[in-house]
Amino acid sequence: MSCSGCFLVRYCSKECQLKHWRSHKYDCRNILRSPSWSPAWVREKRTPKFVEDPDSVPPGMPPGMPPGMPHTFGMGLILWGNIPAIDIINAIDNEGMADIRNRDLSLAFVASGDLRNMVRTINKLPGDYTGTIKIVLNDFNPVVVCRNLMILSILGIVEDIEAAEHALHLWYSIFQPLSYQTRVFVPVMQSEIFRSLNGTPAQLTPSTTMCTTFSVDTIAFLLDKLRPKDIDPVVANNAFNNIMNAPERVDYRDRYYASVKPSHRLALKEWRSYGLVLPFGAITAHMAIPNPWLFTHDDRLMLNDSAHPFEGWDFDEMFSAGKAHGTTEEDLIGCLFFYVKDQLVEFSKRLHTFKIQIYISDEEARQLPKTLKSHPTFPQSFDRVEASNITDKNYVGMSVLSDLGPLLNKANPHAAIIGLFMNWYLWKNPANFMSSSVAFDDAINRMASCPSVGFSPTNIFPLNQKVFEMIQKLPLFHDTSKSFEEYIKEEKEDEITSKAGLQSRRINRIVPHRCFAKLGARHSELPVIDSPERWYKVVSFSIICIGAMRHLLRVFRHLLVVCHFMSAILNGGMLWTTSPSRPAHESTHAYSRRSRS
C-alpha cells in the first residue's frame, strides 16, 4: 500500500504507515506539493533570472559557440547522458534477430560518455547470443574513461547481486554504501585489471577480457583517485548543495519544478538535497562514504546544477520497472533506481556469459583510427560506430566522417556511423519556429490539432502559466527537416561523405531522426504525442527547447512588460515554465558504406 496523499512511500501495513506518519507528514504536506505553489519570481512579482540576459555566451562554453546557449552553474563535467540510451545495433530493423544470434560483432563508441549506450546495446541482444563481440570504448575525458573502467570492473569482478547496486551508486549517487570499501574496492584493486593498463588483455570475467590503453596523464589521474582519501561527509554534502541549491539559481530550479507534477517536484527536491539514487522512503544511514568519482581533488562537485540522473534512460521503461518492483510513478528516483539496477544486473550476467572483448582508451576521436591501426590485435573494422555529438561543428564537425568512414565493415551492408547533431540549430536560424510568421502559425496549428495537448490558439490570454508552457513546447511541432538539410549541405556533407565512401541514410533504422519521433519515419515527421501521459513525459522530463529559448526569451522580454502591466487587472503574475533539457531540434543521422555499382 502507498501513501494516498503523495504516493511516494510504500508500506507493508496500515500500522507501519501510521507509525511513519509522524515524520512523513512533513514530506507529504510539503509546499512543493501544494496546488498553490508557484515559482519565486511569481510570488515576488519580478522578472526571472533566466530572462534577464538570454543572449550572452556563458563562461566556459566551447570556442565558436554563438549566443543563446543555456547558462550553466558548476564545473560542467558531463558525466551522465542527457538523451535516452540507444541500442546501436537494433538487430530487429537491421541484420535481423535470427542472423545476429550467431554473428560476430565489432562496435566502436568513439566518444562514449557514460556506459548507458553500451549497456543497452548488449542487453538488447538475444539472450542465447553465441557470437563474439569486440567493443572499443573511447573517450578523451580522463574522468569519463576512468569512471567507466571502475563501473565495468565492479560488474565483472564482484560476484554478488550487490555489484549492480554498488556500480549504480558509483555512477549516480553522491554517497556510497559503507560496504563498498570491503566488498567492492578491495577485490577490484586485487584484480589483474588494474595491473594491466598498458594494452595487455586482462580477464574481467571467465568469458570477457578488457584491454586498457591509457595515456600517462590518465593513469596518473586514475591512481590518484584510487588512493585512500577521506572526504568529510559534511564537506561533500555542502559541495553538492552549493551547486544544486544555490540561492542565486532558484529561478532555474523553479522553472523545472513548475513543469512537473507535485509529487515529482518533491522527488526531485529530495534528490537535489541529498544526491542519492534510492527509493523515496529508503533507509539511507548506510550511504555514508562520499563518492570520489563525483568530486575533484579539492572536494568540489564535478557536475552542473542542470545535471539529472534520469535523463539518460527511457521514461516508459523506467516507470514500468518501478511498478514491477512495487513503487509508483510518483517516486521518480525510486523508479530510476530499480530500472538502472535491473539493467546492470542483466549486463553483469552477460559479461559473465557472452564472449566479449573490451578495448578501453582515452584518445581524441580523430586519432583513434591511427591508434587502432598501430595495434594489429585491436578491432580494425566495425559494424557500428557511435560518434555521439562530435559531428557538431563546435566540436570536431562533419570532417570526422573522413576519419571514421574507413572503419566501417565493408562486408556488412547494415554497418553504419551514428552521429548526433545537437547544436546545429544555433547556426541555422530557420530551424527556429519563430523565424517567420508562417512557421509560427504552422507550429501553433499543429499543436492545437493534437488532442493530447489541450491547447487552443484562441485562448492565449491571459498570459498565464498554461500559455507560456504551451508556447515553450512549440518546437516539438516545428518541422526542421528542410533547415537541417540546408545545414548539412552548407557543411559540405556530400563532399565529405563521397570522399569517405559513405552515404547518408534517408530513413533511419537504428535511432529516430529526432527526439520522440517514430523510427523509420520520414525526416519531416514530427514527434509522436499520442496520449496526455506521453505529452507529460515528453515536455516535463526531457529538454524541449534550448535552441528556441534564445529567440523565445528575446520575444517574451517584451511580453513580460505586457504581463506586468496586465497583472494589476488580472490580479496575478506570470508563470514561465520550461524544462532545462535537450533541444527538440536535435537530429540523429546515420551513414552507411556507399554502394558500388
Summary of the structure (lengths in Angstrom):
residues: 597
radius of gyration: 24.3
end to end distance: 65.1
largest distance: 75.7
contacts: 1962
relative contact order: 0.14
helix: 44%
strand: 11%
